[in-house]
């Protein structure tokens, strides 16, 4: 009998962890969280499985997660197999009509299906769609700005309108929308490749999301890269705007997306390290977090968390 209490107490650390999460669960209950899925988390099997577990956990914890994905590595691999060249200008993929066919096929037919399958191992939750479905995303042709010159990069688009009706219906039904970053133009029959960071930010703003989370392959936004690997844990929209011209091209769409989101009603935008298993849970349900959080200027030094 003397050993019984000791045996019972071995589970106490688990109970404490759950209790520590209670304020965060209360704060985020019922809130919409838009997650941009990308980077190593898309190609590493263990990270993909952990990502799916995190999203399902959010759903069962009372949040409303929405996943937006690109598929850069998979698209490049398929282009290589077909003998087509991958070219990037100003951080954006040059998208010819032939490349657009591959983008569409890989995003909607490969990446999305795999992610939906991973989520649905945990129950009938995930539903896949693209920005073309139900006129979710409308777009116009985008040009790259390179050294002040307007450069044609093909079937790359800028989102002009987001119709959230279908996504809200899925969320209200308890589903997890998984959205490929493709859009159709409103005035012609063109389909456009949309940067997934940009698409996630536009959708987060249109949904009035609590949080936009962007998974990437770095720890966050570095204060003085490459001289230092110190990560900026928190900054306001004005502080971010000043930093944008100095950022590496790959980080620009991510941070521009964060800036757009917080300027258009999203409470916080976060860039987090997708190479860390369960990074989403660590970011949402702990004080420390593991990435860079952007808040509106109105939040000041107070504490949007």
C-alpha positions as a Markdown table, in Angstrom:
| # | Residue | x | y | z |
|---|---|---|---|---|
| 1 | Unk | 0.0 | 0.0 | 0.0 |
| 2 | Unk | 2.8 | 2.4 | 0.7 |
| 3 | Unk | 3.8 | 2.4 | -2.9 |
| 4 | Unk | 0.4 | 3.3 | -4.3 |
| 5 | Unk | 0.7 | 7.1 | -3.8 |
| 6 | Unk | 4.1 | 7.0 | -5.5 |
| 7 | Unk | 2.8 | 5.2 | -8.5 |
| 8 | Unk | -0.1 | 7.6 | -8.8 |
| 9 | Unk | 2.2 | 10.6 | -8.6 |
| 10 | Unk | 4.3 | 9.5 | -11.6 |
| 11 | Unk | 1.6 | 11.0 | -13.9 |
| 12 | Unk | 1.7 | 14.4 | -12.2 |
| 13 | Unk | 4.2 | 16.0 | -14.7 |
| 14 | Unk | 1.7 | 15.2 | -17.5 |
| 15 | Unk | -1.1 | 16.8 | -15.5 |
| 16 | Unk | 1.0 | 19.9 | -14.8 |
| 17 | Unk | 1.8 | 20.3 | -18.5 |
| 18 | Unk | -2.0 | 20.1 | -19.3 |
| 19 | Unk | -2.8 | 22.7 | -16.6 |
| 20 | Unk | -0.1 | 25.0 | -17.9 |
| 21 | Unk | -1.8 | 25.0 | -21.3 |
| 22 | Unk | -5.2 | 25.9 | -19.9 |
| 23 | Unk | -4.8 | 29.7 | -20.2 |
| 24 | Unk | -3.8 | 29.3 | -23.9 |
| 25 | Unk | -6.6 | 26.9 | -24.6 |
| 26 | Unk | -9.1 | 29.3 | -23.1 |
| 27 | Unk | -7.7 | 32.3 | -25.0 |
| 28 | Unk | -7.7 | 30.5 | -28.4 |
| 29 | Unk | -10.9 | 28.5 | -28.0 |
| 30 | Unk | -13.1 | 29.0 | -31.0 |
| 31 | Unk | -10.5 | 31.2 | -32.8 |
| 32 | Unk | -9.4 | 30.6 | -36.4 |
| 33 | Unk | -5.8 | 29.9 | -37.0 |
| 34 | Unk | -4.4 | 29.9 | -40.6 |
| 35 | Unk | -1.2 | 27.9 | -41.0 |
| 36 | Unk | 1.1 | 28.1 | -44.0 |
| 37 | Unk | 2.6 | 24.6 | -44.4 |
| 38 | Unk | 6.0 | 24.7 | -46.1 |
| 39 | Unk | 9.8 | 24.1 | -45.9 |
| 40 | Unk | 11.3 | 20.9 | -44.6 |
| 41 | Unk | 8.0 | 20.1 | -42.8 |
| 42 | Unk | 6.7 | 19.2 | -46.3 |
| 43 | Unk | 9.4 | 16.7 | -47.3 |
| 44 | Unk | 10.4 | 15.0 | -44.0 |
| 45 | Unk | 8.1 | 12.2 | -43.1 |
| 46 | Unk | 8.5 | 12.6 | -39.3 |
| 47 | Unk | 7.9 | 16.3 | -39.5 |
| 48 | Unk | 4.8 | 15.8 | -41.8 |
| 49 | Unk | 3.3 | 13.4 | -39.3 |
| 50 | Unk | 4.0 | 15.8 | -36.4 |
| 51 | Unk | 2.4 | 18.6 | -38.3 |
| 52 | Unk | -0.7 | 16.6 | -38.9 |
| 53 | Unk | -0.9 | 15.7 | -35.2 |
| 54 | Unk | -0.5 | 19.4 | -34.2 |
| 55 | Unk | -3.3 | 20.5 | -36.6 |
| 56 | Unk | -5.6 | 17.7 | -35.3 |
| 57 | Unk | -4.8 | 18.6 | -31.7 |
| 58 | Unk | -5.8 | 22.3 | -32.4 |
| 59 | Unk | -9.0 | 21.1 | -33.9 |
| 60 | Unk | -9.9 | 18.9 | -30.9 |
| 61 | Unk | -8.8 | 21.7 | -28.5 |
| 62 | Unk | -11.5 | 23.9 | -29.9 |
| 63 | Unk | -9.6 | 26.0 | -32.4 |
| 64 | Unk | -10.5 | 26.3 | -36.1 |
| 65 | Unk | -7.3 | 25.5 | -38.1 |
| 66 | Unk | -7.0 | 26.2 | -41.8 |
| 67 | Unk | -4.0 | 24.9 | -43.7 |
| 68 | Unk | -2.6 | 26.7 | -46.8 |
| 69 | Unk | 0.2 | 25.0 | -48.7 |
| 70 | Unk | 2.6 | 25.4 | -51.6 |
| 71 | Unk | 4.9 | 22.8 | -52.8 |
| 72 | Unk | 8.1 | 24.3 | -54.0 |
| 73 | Unk | 10.4 | 21.2 | -53.6 |
| 74 | Unk | 7.8 | 18.9 | -55.2 |
| 75 | Unk | 7.2 | 21.2 | -58.1 |
| 76 | Unk | 10.9 | 21.6 | -58.8 |
| 77 | Unk | 11.4 | 17.8 | -58.6 |
| 78 | Unk | 8.6 | 17.2 | -61.1 |
| 79 | Unk | 9.8 | 19.9 | -63.5 |
| 80 | Unk | 13.3 | 18.3 | -63.4 |
| 81 | Unk | 11.7 | 14.9 | -64.3 |
| 82 | Unk | 10.0 | 16.5 | -67.2 |
| 83 | Unk | 13.1 | 18.4 | -68.4 |
| 84 | Unk | 11.6 | 21.8 | -67.6 |
| 85 | Unk | 13.7 | 24.5 | -66.0 |
| 86 | Unk | 13.0 | 26.0 | -62.6 |
| 87 | Unk | 13.7 | 29.7 | -62.5 |
| 88 | Unk | 13.1 | 32.3 | -59.8 |
| 89 | Unk | 13.0 | 36.0 | -60.0 |
| 90 | Unk | 12.6 | 38.2 | -56.9 |
| 91 | Unk | 11.9 | 35.2 | -54.9 |
| 92 | Unk | 9.0 | 34.1 | -57.1 |
| 93 | Unk | 8.8 | 31.1 | -59.5 |
| 94 | Unk | 8.7 | 32.0 | -63.2 |
| 95 | Unk | 5.6 | 30.2 | -64.3 |
| 96 | Unk | 5.1 | 29.5 | -68.0 |
| 97 | Unk | 1.9 | 27.8 | -69.2 |
| 98 | Unk | 3.7 | 24.5 | -69.2 |
| 99 | Unk | 5.0 | 25.1 | -65.7 |
| 100 | Unk | 1.5 | 26.1 | -64.5 |
| 101 | Unk | 0.2 | 22.7 | -65.6 |
| 102 | Unk | 2.8 | 21.1 | -63.4 |
| 103 | Unk | 2.1 | 23.4 | -60.5 |
| 104 | Unk | -1.6 | 22.6 | -60.6 |
| 105 | Unk | -1.0 | 18.9 | -60.9 |
| 106 | Unk | 1.6 | 18.7 | -58.0 |
| 107 | Unk | -0.3 | 21.0 | -55.6 |
| 108 | Unk | -3.8 | 19.7 | -56.0 |
| 109 | Unk | -3.0 | 16.1 | -57.0 |
| 110 | Unk | 0.0 | 15.3 | -54.9 |
| 111 | Unk | 0.9 | 17.6 | -52.0 |
| 112 | Unk | -2.7 | 18.3 | -51.0 |
| 113 | Unk | -3.8 | 14.7 | -51.2 |
| 114 | Unk | -0.9 | 13.5 | -49.0 |
| 115 | Unk | -1.6 | 16.1 | -46.4 |
| 116 | Unk | -5.3 | 15.4 | -46.4 |
| 117 | Unk | -4.5 | 11.7 | -45.9 |
| 118 | Unk | -2.2 | 12.4 | -43.0 |
| 119 | Unk | -4.8 | 14.5 | -41.2 |
| 120 | Unk | -7.6 | 12.0 | -41.9 |
| 121 | Unk | -5.7 | 9.2 | -40.2 |
| 122 | Unk | -7.0 | 10.9 | -37.0 |
| 123 | Unk | -10.6 | 11.1 | -38.2 |
| 124 | Unk | -12.8 | 12.4 | -41.0 |
| 125 | Unk | -11.6 | 16.0 | -40.6 |
| 126 | Unk | -9.7 | 17.3 | -43.6 |
| 127 | Unk | -11.2 | 18.5 | -46.9 |
| 128 | Unk | -8.9 | 19.6 | -49.8 |
| 129 | Unk | -9.7 | 22.5 | -52.1 |
| 130 | Unk | -7.8 | 25.0 | -54.2 |
| 131 | Unk | -8.2 | 28.7 | -54.6 |
| 132 | Unk | -10.2 | 28.0 | -57.8 |
| 133 | Unk | -12.9 | 26.1 | -55.9 |
| 134 | Unk | -16.1 | 28.1 | -55.1 |
| 135 | Unk | -14.2 | 31.2 | -56.3 |
| 136 | Unk | -12.2 | 31.1 | -53.1 |
| 137 | Unk | -9.4 | 33.3 | -54.5 |
| 138 | Unk | -9.5 | 35.6 | -57.5 |
| 139 | Unk | -6.2 | 37.0 | -58.9 |
| 140 | Unk | -4.6 | 39.2 | -61.5 |
| 141 | Unk | -1.3 | 38.8 | -63.2 |
| 142 | Unk | 1.7 | 39.8 | -61.0 |
| 143 | Unk | 4.9 | 41.4 | -62.3 |
| 144 | Unk | 8.2 | 41.2 | -60.4 |
| 145 | Unk | 10.0 | 44.4 | -59.5 |
| 146 | Unk | 13.8 | 43.8 | -60.1 |
| 147 | Unk | 16.0 | 46.9 | -59.7 |
| 148 | Unk | 13.1 | 49.1 | -60.4 |
| 149 | Unk | 12.2 | 47.3 | -63.6 |
| 150 | Unk | 8.8 | 45.6 | -64.2 |
| 151 | Unk | 9.5 | 42.0 | -65.2 |
| 152 | Unk | 7.0 | 39.5 | -66.6 |
| 153 | Unk | 7.3 | 36.2 | -64.7 |
| 154 | Unk | 4.4 | 34.4 | -66.4 |
| 155 | Unk | 1.4 | 32.9 | -64.7 |
| 156 | Unk | 2.1 | 34.3 | -61.3 |
| 157 | Unk | -0.8 | 36.1 | -59.6 |
| 158 | Unk | -1.7 | 38.7 | -57.0 |
| 159 | Unk | -4.9 | 38.0 | -55.0 |
| 160 | Unk | -7.6 | 40.6 | -55.6 |
| 161 | Unk | -10.5 | 39.0 | -53.8 |
| 162 | Unk | -11.2 | 36.2 | -51.3 |
| 163 | Unk | -14.6 | 34.6 | -50.9 |
| 164 | Unk | -14.5 | 32.8 | -47.6 |
| 165 | Unk | -18.0 | 31.2 | -47.8 |
| 166 | Unk | -16.9 | 27.6 | -48.6 |
| 167 | Unk | -14.1 | 27.7 | -46.0 |
| 168 | Unk | -16.4 | 29.1 | -43.3 |
| 169 | Unk | -19.0 | 26.4 | -44.1 |
| 170 | Unk | -16.3 | 23.7 | -43.7 |
| 171 | Unk | -15.1 | 25.2 | -40.4 |
| 172 | Unk | -18.6 | 25.4 | -39.0 |
| 173 | Unk | -19.0 | 21.7 | -39.9 |
| 174 | Unk | -15.9 | 20.9 | -37.8 |
| 175 | Unk | -13.7 | 20.2 | -40.8 |
| 176 | Unk | -10.1 | 21.3 | -41.5 |
| 177 | Unk | -9.8 | 23.0 | -44.9 |
| 178 | Unk | -6.5 | 22.2 | -46.7 |
| 179 | Unk | -6.0 | 24.8 | -49.5 |
| 180 | Unk | -3.6 | 24.8 | -52.5 |
| 181 | Unk | -2.3 | 28.2 | -53.5 |
| 182 | Unk | -3.8 | 28.5 | -56.9 |
| 183 | Unk | -6.3 | 31.1 | -58.1 |
| 184 | Unk | -8.3 | 32.0 | -61.2 |
| 185 | Unk | -8.7 | 35.4 | -62.7 |
| 186 | Unk | -12.0 | 37.1 | -62.4 |
| 187 | Unk | -12.1 | 38.5 | -66.0 |
| 188 | Unk | -10.5 | 35.7 | -68.1 |
| 189 | Unk | -9.8 | 32.0 | -68.1 |
| 190 | Unk | -6.3 | 32.1 | -66.7 |
| 191 | Unk | -5.2 | 30.2 | -63.7 |
| 192 | Unk | -2.4 | 31.7 | -61.6 |
| 193 | Unk | 0.3 | 30.3 | -59.3 |
| 194 | Unk | 0.1 | 32.2 | -56.0 |
| 195 | Unk | 2.9 | 32.4 | -53.5 |
| 196 | Unk | 1.6 | 30.3 | -50.6 |
| 197 | Unk | 2.8 | 32.9 | -48.0 |
| 198 | Unk | 0.8 | 35.5 | -49.8 |
| 199 | Unk | -2.2 | 33.3 | -50.1 |
| 200 | Unk | -2.2 | 32.3 | -46.4 |
| 201 | Unk | -2.0 | 36.0 | -45.4 |
| 202 | Unk | -4.9 | 37.0 | -47.7 |
| 203 | Unk | -7.0 | 34.2 | -46.4 |
| 204 | Unk | -6.2 | 34.9 | -42.7 |
| 205 | Unk | -7.2 | 38.6 | -43.2 |
| 206 | Unk | -10.4 | 37.6 | -45.0 |
| 207 | Unk | -11.4 | 35.2 | -42.3 |
| 208 | Unk | -10.5 | 37.6 | -39.5 |
| 209 | Unk | -8.2 | 35.0 | -38.1 |
| 210 | Unk | -6.7 | 35.2 | -34.6 |
| 211 | Unk | -3.3 | 34.1 | -35.9 |
| 212 | Unk | -1.3 | 33.5 | -39.1 |
| 213 | Unk | 1.5 | 31.0 | -38.7 |
| 214 | Unk | 4.1 | 30.6 | -41.4 |
| 215 | Unk | 6.3 | 27.5 | -41.2 |
| 216 | Unk | 9.8 | 27.9 | -42.6 |
| 217 | Unk | 13.3 | 26.5 | -42.5 |
| 218 | Unk | 14.9 | 29.0 | -40.2 |
| 219 | Unk | 14.4 | 29.8 | -36.5 |
| 220 | Unk | 12.6 | 33.1 | -37.2 |
| 221 | Unk | 13.6 | 36.5 | -38.4 |
| 222 | Unk | 17.2 | 37.2 | -37.6 |
| 223 | Unk | 18.3 | 40.5 | -36.1 |
| 224 | Unk | 21.5 | 40.8 | -38.1 |
| 225 | Unk | 22.0 | 37.9 | -40.5 |
| 226 | Unk | 24.6 | 36.6 | -41.3 |
| 227 | Unk | 26.6 | 38.5 | -38.7 |
| 228 | Unk | 24.4 | 37.1 | -35.9 |
| 229 | Unk | 21.9 | 34.2 | -35.5 |
| 230 | Unk | 19.9 | 36.1 | -32.8 |
| 231 | Unk | 16.2 | 35.8 | -33.6 |
| 232 | Unk | 13.8 | 38.7 | -33.1 |
| 233 | Unk | 11.1 | 37.2 | -30.9 |
| 234 | Unk | 8.6 | 40.1 | -31.4 |
| 235 | Unk | 8.2 | 43.2 | -33.5 |
| 236 | Unk | 5.5 | 45.6 | -34.5 |
| 237 | Unk | 4.3 | 46.2 | -38.1 |
| 238 | Unk | 6.2 | 49.5 | -38.3 |
| 239 | Unk | 9.4 | 47.9 | -37.1 |
| 240 | Unk | 8.9 | 45.1 | -39.7 |
| 241 | Unk | 8.2 | 47.6 | -42.5 |
| 242 | Unk | 11.6 | 49.3 | -41.8 |
| 243 | Unk | 13.4 | 45.9 | -42.0 |
| 244 | Unk | 11.8 | 44.6 | -45.2 |
| 245 | Unk | 14.2 | 46.3 | -47.7 |
| 246 | Unk | 17.1 | 44.5 | -46.0 |
| 247 | Unk | 15.7 | 41.0 | -45.9 |
| 248 | Unk | 16.9 | 38.1 | -48.1 |
| 249 | Unk | 14.6 | 37.5 | -51.1 |
| 250 | Unk | 13.3 | 34.2 | -49.7 |
| 251 | Unk | 12.1 | 35.8 | -46.5 |
| 252 | Unk | 10.4 | 38.8 | -48.2 |
| 253 | Unk | 7.1 | 37.0 | -49.2 |
| 254 | Unk | 6.8 | 35.5 | -45.7 |
| 255 | Unk | 7.3 | 38.8 | -43.9 |
| 256 | Unk | 5.2 | 40.8 | -46.3 |
| 257 | Unk | 2.5 | 38.3 | -45.7 |
| 258 | Unk | 2.8 | 38.8 | -41.9 |
| 259 | Unk | 2.7 | 42.5 | -42.4 |
| 260 | Unk | -0.4 | 42.4 | -44.6 |
| 261 | Unk | -2.1 | 40.1 | -42.1 |
| 262 | Unk | -1.6 | 42.3 | -39.0 |
| 263 | Unk | -2.6 | 45.4 | -40.9 |
| 264 | Unk | -5.8 | 43.8 | -42.0 |
| 265 | Unk | -7.3 | 42.5 | -38.7 |
| 266 | Unk | -5.2 | 39.4 | -37.8 |
| 267 | Unk | -4.1 | 39.7 | -34.2 |
| 268 | Unk | -0.7 | 38.1 | -34.5 |
| 269 | Unk | 1.4 | 36.7 | -37.3 |
| 270 | Unk | 4.2 | 34.3 | -36.6 |
| 271 | Unk | 7.2 | 32.8 | -38.5 |
| 272 | Unk | 8.2 | 29.6 | -36.9 |
| 273 | Unk | 10.8 | 26.9 | -37.5 |
| 274 | Unk | 9.1 | 24.0 | -39.2 |
| 275 | Unk | 12.1 | 21.8 | -38.7 |
| 276 | Unk | 11.2 | 21.5 | -35.0 |
| 277 | Unk | 8.6 | 18.7 | -34.3 |
| 278 | Unk | 5.4 | 20.1 | -32.8 |
| 279 | Unk | 6.5 | 23.7 | -33.4 |
| 280 | Unk | 2.9 | 24.8 | -33.8 |
| 281 | Unk | 2.0 | 23.6 | -30.3 |
| 282 | Unk | 5.1 | 25.1 | -28.8 |
| 283 | Unk | 4.4 | 28.5 | -30.4 |
| 284 | Unk | 0.7 | 28.6 | -29.4 |
| 285 | Unk | 0.7 | 27.0 | -26.0 |
| 286 | Unk | 3.9 | 28.2 | -24.3 |
| 287 | Unk | 5.1 | 31.6 | -23.1 |
| 288 | Unk | 8.4 | 31.4 | -24.8 |
| 289 | Unk | 7.4 | 30.4 | -28.3 |
| 290 | Unk | 10.0 | 29.5 | -30.8 |
| 291 | Unk | 9.8 | 32.0 | -33.6 |
| 292 | Unk | 9.2 | 35.6 | -34.5 |
| 293 | Unk | 5.8 | 37.2 | -33.7 |
| 294 | Unk | 4.5 | 40.3 | -35.5 |
| 295 | Unk | 1.8 | 42.4 | -33.9 |
| 296 | Unk | -0.1 | 45.5 | -35.0 |
| 297 | Unk | 1.3 | 48.8 | -33.9 |
| 298 | Unk | -1.7 | 49.2 | -31.6 |
| 299 | Unk | -0.5 | 46.3 | -29.6 |
| 300 | Unk | 2.6 | 48.3 | -28.7 |
| 301 | Unk | 4.6 | 46.7 | -25.9 |
| 302 | Unk | 1.5 | 45.3 | -24.3 |
| 303 | Unk | 1.0 | 41.8 | -25.2 |
| 304 | Unk | -0.8 | 40.3 | -28.0 |
| 305 | Unk | 0.2 | 36.7 | -27.5 |
